[in-house]
């Protein structure tokens, strides 16, 4: 679901920084005040049958009270012919010399949905602390897709509001989701992608959902990585989705009945 941002959100007066355009093979990014983002489009391949493509990505770095943070957002797509789990993700931040200055060794890469049918997209978010003297020149992402019988199902969102924090440090989407199925849902997730007026990706946001009984509604909040929005392109529109996950009956695994049927 795609939404335009209202006047209230756009009144924060955000300046220009690096973000990527939506080209699959090559990305041209705009420089921040400190460095030029260099993000490379690449095909992330597990084997010839399982293929995840990085469709769009962007990274930012900023200082806050003596601490320095790097964050990364991406949109990936399952170009396989199978349903795959894409939750196994690593992100590495490199300087101009190719040295590692940050990675998911000390942080987590969030992705929603974590299960993709052929042709479906997912949204990736990561942030990590780096040394104040470090500069990020390039970010590399690696994904290990695995075939799965688990399935992700989109669930409806109502009453959504996207806003910037009082310190202009991150964006959050709040709203409500409803379990319209006849089963209890667990481990649900929310995905948000935020763009500028030229459809360049600015950042992604991620949220988790509480357990929901059939027919139950619960509130949620999906936050972008901690980011100084005084230094990035003004946001213009966004899209968001919420998902629940389940194993079909007759399959082993969490949520299944523990028995595999032929």
N, C-alpha and C positions, 0 to 999 in steps of 0.2 A: 504494500500500500504506500503510495507516494503522497506527501503533503507539502504545501508551501509554507514557509515560515511567516509568521505574522509581523506586524509593525513593531510590537514590543520587543521581540527577540532581535530584530535587525537594528534596534536603536543603540546597541552596545558599542558601535563605532569601532569595528575590528579592522586592523590593518593587514597588509599583504604579507604572506610568507609562502614557503614551499608547499606545493601540493601537486599531485600527478594528474595527467589527463587519462581518459579511458581508452588507451590504445593497448591492444593485446601484445604486439610484438615489441614495441618500443615506447618508452616513457620519457617525455620532456618535462622537467620539473623547474619551478621557479625558485630562486635562492631565498633563503631566510636572511636575517640580518647578520648571522654568524657564519653560515656555510651554505654551499650549494648541495641540495639533495641529489643523490644519484641512486635511483632505484631502477633495477634492471628487470624487464619482463622475462620470465623464463618458464618453461614447461617443467613441472615437478612430476617426475615419473617414478613410480614404484617398480613396475614392469610394463611390458608392452600391452597388457590387458587392463591395467589400472592407471589412469592418467588424470591428474589434477592440474588445471591451468590457472596461473595467477593472472587475473583479468585486470586488476587495478590495485595500486598500492601507493602509500605515502608515509613519510616519517617526519617527525619534528623533534627538536631538542630545545630545552629552555632551562633557565636558572630560576631558583626560588629560594631565597633566604640562605644562600650559600650552598644549597644542594642542586644537583643537576640531574635531569631526567630525560630519557629518550623514549619516545613512543612510536608505535608502528601500527598501521591499519592496512588491511587488504581485503579484496573481494576475490574469492576463488570459485572455480566451477569444476564440476565433475564431468569430464569428457570421456569417461569410460562407458561401457555398456552394462555395468553392474552397479548395484547399490553399494556404497562404500561408507565406512566410518573414517572421518578426517580429523579426529580429535588429537591424534599424535602429531604435534606441530612443534618445531623448534625455530627460534628467531635469533639471528646473530647480528650484532652491530659492529661495524668495522671502521677503522680510521683510514686515512690516506695511505698509510704504509701497509694496510692489510691486517693490522693487529686487531684482535678482539677487544673491544672496550665494554661490551655488555652482551648479555644473552639470556635465554630462557632457563639457563642453569639456576639463576637466582630469581626467576619470575615465572609467570604462567601465561601461555598464549590461549586466550579464550576464543572459541569459535561457535557460531550459531547459524544454522543448525549444524550439529555434529555428524549427522547422517544425511547423505545426499543421494538422491536418485539420479540417473543419467540426465545431464543437462542442467541440473539444479546448481544454484549458487549458495555460498556461505560467506559470513562476515567474520574477519579475524581481528582481534585486538590484543595488543601487548604493550607493556611499559616496564622499564627497568631503570634503576639508579645507576649513574655512571660518575666517574670522577669529575670534579669541576674543571680540570684541565683537559679532559678528553673532548675530541671533536668526532662526530659521526659523519663519515663520508659515504657509506653504503650500508644497506641492510639486506641480509639474505634470509630467506625462509625455506625450510625443508619440511615436507609433509610425507608421512608414511600412511597411505590409504590402505584400509583393510576391508575385504568383502564382509558384509554383515546381513543378517536376516532382520535386524532391528529396523524400525521404520520411524521417520519423523512425520508428524501430521501438523499442519498449520492450524492454529486456533485463533478465534476472533479477539480483537483488541477494541476496547471502547474508552471514551473519555480521555484520550491521550493528549498530553501537553509536553512540548519540548521547550526547555528553558536553559539559560546560562546561570551558573552559580553566582552568588553575590560578588565574588572576587574575580569573576571572569576566568576561572581556572578550568572548568570542565562543563560539558553539556549533559543533561539528563532528560530522558523521556520517562514520564510517569503515566500510568493508565491502569486499566483493569482488564483481566482476561477471564474467560468463562470456559469451563470444561463442558463441552456440548456432547461428549461421548457418554457411554454407559459404563465406563470403567474409571477407576481412580487413576489419575495421572501423576507421575513422579518425574523429577529432574527436568522440568520444562525450562526453556530458554527463550530470551528475547534478543533480536538482532536489529540494529539501527545503522544506517549509513547516511552521512550528512555531506551535502554537496554545496559548491558555490554556484553562482548564476550561470557559469559556463559548463556545468556538469562535472567539474573537477572534484574528486573525492577529497574532503577535508579530514574526516575522521570517522571511525565506527564506534558504536557503543554496544555494551553487552549487559544482559541482566539474567538472573535466575528466578524461576517461579517456585512458589510453595506447592506442596502436595495439594491436589484438588480432588474432591469427590465429585461424582457425576452431578452436573447442574450447578456446581458451586462456582462463585466468582471470587477472585482474589486480586488485590492490587499488586503492582510491580514498579520497579524503577530500574532503568537501564542507563548506565553512565559511560561516557566516553573516557578514555585514558586521561589522567591528569594533564591538562594542557592549558597554557596561557593564551587565551583567545584574544588578547590584545596584540598578538603577533602573527595571527593567521588570517587567511582570506575570509571575508564576511560570508557567513552561511546564508543560503537562499532557500533550499528545499531539502527534504529528507524522505527516506523510505524505511519502513519497519515491518517486522514479522515476528510472530510468536509461535513456538513449536512445543508439542509434547512428543514423547518417545514411547514406543511399545514394541514388544516382541510378539509376533503372531502366535496364537495358540498352537501347540504341537511342536514348539521349538524350545531348545534349551537356552538358558541365559536369564539375566535379570528381567523379571516381568513375564517370562514365559512360564510354562507349566513344568519345566525341567525335563521333559521327555521329548526326544527327537523322533518325529514320525517320518516314515518314508513316503 
